[in-house]
Amino acid sequence: YREIFTKSNDIIFVLDKDFRFLNFNPTITRLMEFSPEELTHKPFSELFENQEKAAQFLYNLEFNDTITETEVTLNTKTGRKKTFLSSFAKIISHSGEMQYQGILHDYTNLKKSVV
C-alpha cells in the first residue's frame, strides 16, 4: 500500500477533524508547489480558489460520509488554478479521531482542451 501512496499520480491525503493536512503523498508538493512543511497543518480551505465554495464543500463533507467525483478548483502556491476531480471519505483514526481521506485527480489540462 505504501507504494500506491508514494507513487500515485493523484494527490492522496488525510485531513484532521478541522480539515487541516495531517499526511499527504509527494504528488501534492509537485502539483501544488508547496513544501511539505508549508502544507503540514495547513487548512485545506486555504487552497480553494473561492472561499465560499470552500465553506460549502467542507460543510457537505462534514455532514456526509463520502463525497465522490466532485470538481474543485484550487490555487497553487504561485496562484495558478488547477481543477481536480475529488473523492473524500470520513474515517476514524487508530486513536478514535475523526479524519477525512481525500484523493484529488488533476484534470486541468483535459478541462482546458475541452473548453
Secondary structure as UniProt FT lines:
FT   HELIX           2..7
FT   STRAND          11..15
FT   TURN            17..18
FT   STRAND          20..24
FT   HELIX           27..32
FT   HELIX           36..39
FT   TURN            40..41
FT   HELIX           44..47
FT   HELIX           51..62
FT   STRAND          66..75
FT   TURN            77..78
FT   STRAND          81..92
FT   TURN            94..95
FT   STRAND          98..106
FT   HELIX           108..114
//
